[in-house]
């Protein structure tokens, strides 16, 4: 299983450095277990989580014999789980986005390769019943076929940075009226019809990612999970997050900066009524990015941004 679910973990040394000294680390996105393995090598005990059963199997095999345990759980629910609370982590890691095997397996529906199903559900059942985020039955095809024009335009414009989002939506609505979207070719052809013959893989990747984020409620999940996981940490604990999308990184950046502020009252308020103290310190004033050498080895590391925050002692 580990051989069939191979994935190059991003910013391994940098992440391990930020979490150095943590006795117990909650790895909320285990993937194939690369970060967890490095953390155990540094002396940390690890509780590794992933919502993907294939990732859980791969990480379990890779971490066998290590001071680590693995279980299938979505990080958005981790703070409410008794096992996680009993673990009492003083370090938390989230490596967001997809593992390479998830992207490369056409049957999972994340790829824009010809003939792939428009699925994109992270665990085969998108969303989360306990958290109320997303719809477990909704595939990417369902989202494209059923969403109204306002929702479609919002996602392509805000998540996909698409300047011609409205034109793309018109193309989608026109096409789905005669034949529902079902496979990757349907969305690729709509993109090509909108952006022209010069459009290519970078455009497809960007817009497919936008659909995936919408289908899985990824930004909403992150907004909820980061504060919840921070509350788990004891004084001096560290939370580190690797983001691959501008929307994800913006959520993490703003949350960490808010925690580092002395006062969070509105500017127009004459008297401070908030906590009147920072909740800790930024360990990364600017995001850490992959080196040229790492991106040469692993092009998918190019968009990675690592931020970390230490809770006040």
N, C-alpha and C positions, 0 to 999 in steps of 0.2 A: 504494500500500500504506500509506504513512504517513497519508493522508487517511482510509482505512478503519479504521485502528488508532489512533484519537486517544485520548489519555489525559492528564488534568491531573495532573502530578506534584505531590506534596504537600511542603510545607516546603522549597521550593527554596532560598530565600535562607538559611534557617537551616542547611541541610545544606551549602551551598557555604561558609558562614562557618566551620563546624567543620572542613572539609577544606581551608581556605585554606592555601596554602603547600605542599601536596602536589604533587610533580612528576608522579607517575604514580598514577592511581587505578583500582582494580579495581571496576567497577560490576557487582556480582553479579546484579542483577535489573534489566536494562536497560529492560524495558517498551517504551514508544515512544521512549525515548532522552531524555526531558526532563531528568533529573538529569545525564546524561552531557553533554548539550549545554551546560548551565550551567557544568559543571566545565571544559569546554574553553574556554569564554568567559573563565573565570578564569585560564587559562594552563596547566591540567593536561593531560597526555596520558592518554587513557582506553582501557582494555580493557573493553568492555561485554559481559556474558554474559546469556543468557536461555535457559530450557529450551523456550520456546514459539517454534516456527518463524515464526509470524506476527509476533510481537514482534521477532524478529531481523531480519526483512525490513523492518519499519517503522523500527527503530532504524538500520539500515544506510542507509536512504534519508535519514533525518533528519540523520545525522552525516556524510554525504558531504561531502568537502572539509575536514573537521575533523581535528584531530590525535587520531584515534580509530579503533579497529577493533572489529568486532562478531563474535561467534561464538556458535553454539548450544551451550550447556553448562550443566548444573545446578550451581549454586554449591556444592552439597554435595560435589562432586568437584573443585572448582577447585584446591584446594591440592595435589592429586596430579598436575595437568596440567603437562607440561613447558613449554608456551607461557606459562602463568600464572606459573610460577616464573621463567622467563627475563625476563618483564616487570618483575619486581622492584618491585611496588607499594609505595609508602609511605603509601597511603591505601586503605581498603576501605569500600564502601558496600553495604548491603543494604536495599532497600525491599520489605518483605514483603507478603504478601497478593496480591490480584488486580488487574490493570489493568481499567479500565472496559470495554474491548471484550470481555474474557473474560467478564465478568458479563453484559453486554448481549446477547451472542450466544447465543440459546436453544439452538442445536445443541451448544454446549459442555457444557450440562447443569448449570451453576452456579446458574441462576436458578430461582425458584419460580413463574415465570409458567406459566400453564396449558399442558399438553401438552409441556413440555420433557423430554427424556430425562434420567434420573437417571444421569449420567455422572460429571462433576466431576474427571476426570483432567487434571492441569495441562498435560501435553504430549500428551494423547491416549493416553498409556501410563503410568499412574500408577506411582509408586515409582521405584526405580533399581536396575538390575541390578548395577552396579559397587559401589555402597555397600551393597547388601543391604537397603535400607530400602524397605518397601512391597511391593506386588505389581503389576507392570506391567499385568496383565490385569484387575485388579479395578476395577469401576465402583462408583459409589455404590449402584446397584441391587443389585449382587452383595453389597456389604457389608451392606445392609439385609436382604437375603434369607438370608444365610449366617451372619452373626455370632451368637454365643450371647448370651443375655440379659445376662450379666455385662458383656460387652464393650459392648453397646448402652447399658446403663445408665451405665457409666463415661464414655462419650463424651458423652452428652446431659447428664449431671450436671456433669462436670469441664470439658468444652470448651464446652458450651452453657449453663452456669449454670442448668439447668432443675431447679426444685424438685420437679416431678412426673415426674422421669425414669423412675421405676419404672412409673408408670401409662402413660406413653407407650410404654415397651418392651412392656408387656402388649398394648397396642393394636396395635403393629406385628406382634408374634408372632401374634396372632389373625388379622389381615388377611392376612399372608403365607401362612398355612396354607391359605387358599382361593384366593388369587390373588397371584402374586409381584409385588413392587414393580417398576415399570418406568418410570413418568413422575412428574413433579413433583407432579401431583394426588394420587398415592397417598400421598406423605409429608405433603402439606398436609392432606389429609383426616384422616390419623391424628393430626396435631397438633390440628386443630380438634376432633376427637372427644374428645381428652384435655383440652385447655385451655378448651374451650367456645366459644360463638359470638362472644365478645368478642376472641378471639385474632385476630391480624392480621399484616401485613407485618413488624413488628419481631420477632415471635416466629418467623415463618417464616425470616427472614434469619439470626437467631441460631442456629437449629437446623440449617438447611442449612449454615451455616458450620462447625458442629461436625462434620457428616458429611464435609465437604470436607477438614477438617484430618485426620480419621482415615483417609480413603481415600488421601491423599497422604503420610501419615507426616510432616506438616509440623513438629511439635514435635521429633520425633526427629532430623529432618534438621538443624534449627536447632541443637540441642544438640551435634551433631557438628561442624557447619560453623564455628561461631563460634571455638572454640579453634584449629581448623586454619588458619583465615584469619588469626587473630592471629599465629600462628607465622610466617606469610609476611612480616610487617611488620619492617622494620629498626628500630633504636632511634629513638624519636621519631615513629614512624608512628602513624596514627590510624585507628580502625575506628568507623564510624557505622552505626547500625541504626534503621530506622523500623518499628515494630510496630503492628499494628492489633487484636490480640487479647490479652486479659489473660495467657493462657498463654505467648505469644511474648514479651511484654514482661517477664514474670517471669523467663524463662530469661536474657534479656539483662541485666536488672538484677542478678540474682544472680551471673552470671559476671563482670560488670564490677566489682561490689563485692568479689568474691573476689580479683580481680587487684589491687585497690587496697589490700588488707589486708597488714599487715606479717607476720602469722603466721596460718596456716590449720590449725594443729594442733588436735586436739580439746581442749575446755576442761578435761577431766579429766586431760590429759597433763601431768605435772609439768615436763618439760624440752622445749623447742622443738627439733624435728628437721626442720622444713620449711625452706623457702627463706629465711625470716627477713628478708624485704624485700618491698616492694610491687613489682609488675611494671609500674607506671605510675600514671597519675592519671586520675580521673574528670573529664571535661570538662563533664558534665551531672549535677550532684548530684540534680536532679529532671528528669524528662523534659520536653522542649520539645514543646508542643502547638500546633496551628494556631490562628491568631487568629480572632476573630469574623468579620472581613472575609473570610478565606480559606474558612471553613466556609460562609459565605453564598454564595460563588462555587462551592464544591465541597463539598457535604454529606458526601461520603465521607471528607473529611479530618478529620471530627469525632473519630474514634477513634484517629487517628495519634499515636504517642508516639516521639519521637526521642531516642536516647541515644548518647553517644560516649565513647571512651576513648583516651588517648594512651599509647603504650608508652614505658617508661622509656628515657631517653637513655643 
